[in-house]
Amino acid sequence: LYDAVAAVIPQFNKKSRRNGRTATLARVFQSLRIVVNEEDRALEEALMDMAPNLIRKGGRLVALSYHSMEDRAVKRVMRDGTLHKIGSRGAKRVERDVYGNIIDDGTRCWKPLGKRAKATPEEIEINTRARSATLRVAERL
C-alpha cells in the first residue's frame, strides 16, 4: 500500500523539515485511519452528546487533540456550541449585538477558559509526539 500511494504522490522538497514525501504519506495514512476508525463521528458524539450530559454546570471539559481537524472541532464546540462553521451553508447564523458580541440563545453550553496550551520545547525534547498536541479547557454553563 505504501508503494501504491507513493507512486501517485509527487516528490516534494527533500530539504524540508518533514522530508516532503514522508510527511505527505503520513497525512494520507492518517486520513485513512480517521475514516476507517470513524474517529470524527466518535469525537462528535463525545463533544455534542456525551459531554453536555455528563458534566454538571461549573464542571470542566478538558480536551487533548493531536491534529488540526480534532482541534478545530473542539474549539468550535467550546466557543460556538456546534461542530459546524457558523455562517457556512446549512449552519445557523449567529445573532450579534452592535459591538459584535454573540447574543446567547441558549445553544452554547461551554465557556472556553484561557487559550490553548501547546507543549514546551522541553516537553517535546522528552516526547517528540507532544509537538502536535493541543490542550483546551472549557467550563459548563
C-alpha positions as CSV (number, residue, x, y, z in Angstrom):
1,L,0.0,0.0,0.0
2,Y,2.9,2.3,0.8
3,D,4.4,1.9,-2.7
4,A,1.0,2.4,-4.4
5,V,0.4,5.7,-2.6
6,A,4.0,6.8,-3.0
7,A,3.7,6.2,-6.8
8,V,0.9,8.8,-7.2
9,I,2.3,11.4,-4.8
10,P,4.8,13.9,-6.2
11,Q,8.1,14.2,-4.5
12,F,8.3,17.4,-2.7
13,N,11.3,19.4,-1.3
14,K,13.5,16.8,0.4
15,K,15.3,19.5,2.3
16,S,12.2,20.5,4.3
17,R,11.9,19.8,8.0
18,R,9.4,16.9,7.4
19,N,11.1,15.4,4.2
20,G,8.3,16.0,1.7
21,R,7.1,12.6,0.6
22,T,7.3,11.1,4.1
23,A,5.1,13.9,5.5
24,T,2.6,13.6,2.7
25,L,2.4,9.8,3.1
26,A,1.9,10.2,6.8
27,R,-1.1,12.6,6.2
28,V,-2.6,10.1,3.7
29,F,-2.4,7.2,6.2
30,Q,-3.7,9.4,9.0
31,S,-6.7,10.3,6.8
32,L,-7.3,6.6,6.1
33,R,-7.1,5.8,9.8
34,I,-9.6,8.6,10.7
35,V,-12.1,7.3,8.1
36,V,-11.8,3.6,8.9
37,N,-12.0,4.0,12.6
38,E,-14.7,6.7,12.3
39,E,-12.8,8.9,14.7
40,D,-14.6,12.0,13.5
41,R,-18.0,10.5,14.5
42,A,-16.6,9.4,17.8
43,L,-15.3,12.9,18.6
44,E,-18.7,14.4,17.5
45,E,-20.6,12.0,19.8
46,A,-18.3,12.7,22.7
47,L,-18.4,16.5,22.4
48,M,-22.0,17.0,21.3
49,D,-23.9,14.2,23.1
50,M,-21.9,12.8,26.0
51,A,-20.0,15.7,27.5
52,P,-23.1,18.0,27.9
53,N,-25.0,15.2,29.6
54,L,-22.2,14.0,31.9
55,I,-20.7,17.3,33.1
56,R,-22.6,19.4,35.5
57,K,-22.8,23.2,35.5
58,G,-19.5,24.6,36.6
59,G,-17.7,21.4,35.6
60,R,-14.7,21.4,33.3
61,L,-14.3,19.7,29.9
62,V,-10.6,19.1,29.1
63,A,-9.7,18.0,25.5
64,L,-6.3,17.0,24.2
65,S,-6.2,16.9,20.4
66,Y,-3.4,15.7,18.3
67,H,-4.2,17.2,14.9
68,S,-5.9,20.2,13.4
69,M,-9.1,18.5,12.5
70,E,-9.7,17.4,16.1
71,D,-8.6,20.8,17.5
72,R,-10.9,22.7,15.1
73,A,-13.9,20.6,16.2
74,V,-13.0,21.0,19.9
75,K,-12.5,24.8,19.5
76,R,-15.9,25.2,17.7
77,V,-17.8,23.2,20.2
78,M,-16.3,25.1,23.2
79,R,-16.7,28.5,21.5
80,D,-19.9,28.2,19.5
81,G,-21.7,25.1,20.8
82,T,-21.6,23.4,17.3
83,L,-19.2,21.4,15.2
84,H,-20.2,23.3,12.1
85,K,-18.7,26.6,11.0
86,I,-21.0,29.4,11.9
87,G,-22.1,31.3,8.8
88,S,-21.4,28.4,6.4
89,R,-24.2,26.8,4.3
90,G,-26.6,24.8,6.4
91,A,-25.3,26.2,9.7
92,K,-27.3,28.5,11.8
93,R,-26.5,32.2,11.7
94,V,-25.4,33.8,15.0
95,E,-27.0,36.9,16.2
96,R,-24.7,39.6,17.4
97,D,-25.1,42.9,19.2
98,V,-23.9,46.3,18.0
99,Y,-20.4,45.6,19.4
100,G,-20.1,42.2,17.6
101,N,-20.6,40.1,20.8
102,I,-22.6,36.9,20.3
103,I,-26.1,37.1,21.8
104,D,-26.5,33.8,23.6
105,D,-29.6,31.9,22.5
106,G,-29.1,29.0,24.9
107,T,-27.4,26.7,22.5
108,R,-23.9,27.4,23.9
109,C,-23.2,25.2,26.9
110,W,-19.4,25.8,27.2
111,K,-17.3,28.8,28.1
112,P,-13.7,28.5,27.0
113,L,-11.2,29.1,29.8
114,G,-8.0,30.7,28.6
115,K,-6.2,29.9,25.4
116,R,-5.0,26.6,24.0
117,A,-1.9,25.1,25.6
118,K,0.9,23.7,23.5
119,A,3.9,21.5,24.6
120,T,7.0,23.4,25.6
121,P,10.3,22.7,23.8
122,E,11.5,20.8,26.9
123,E,8.4,18.5,26.8
124,I,8.9,18.0,23.0
125,E,12.5,17.0,23.6
126,I,11.4,14.3,26.1
127,N,8.4,13.2,24.0
128,T,8.5,14.2,20.3
129,R,4.9,13.1,19.8
130,A,3.9,16.0,22.1
131,R,4.8,18.6,19.3
132,S,1.3,18.4,17.8
133,A,-0.7,18.1,21.0
134,T,-3.1,20.9,21.9
135,L,-4.9,21.2,25.2
136,R,-8.2,23.2,25.6
137,V,-10.3,23.7,28.7
138,A,-13.9,24.9,28.9
139,E,-16.4,25.3,31.7
140,R,-20.0,24.1,31.5
141,L,-22.6,26.9,31.6
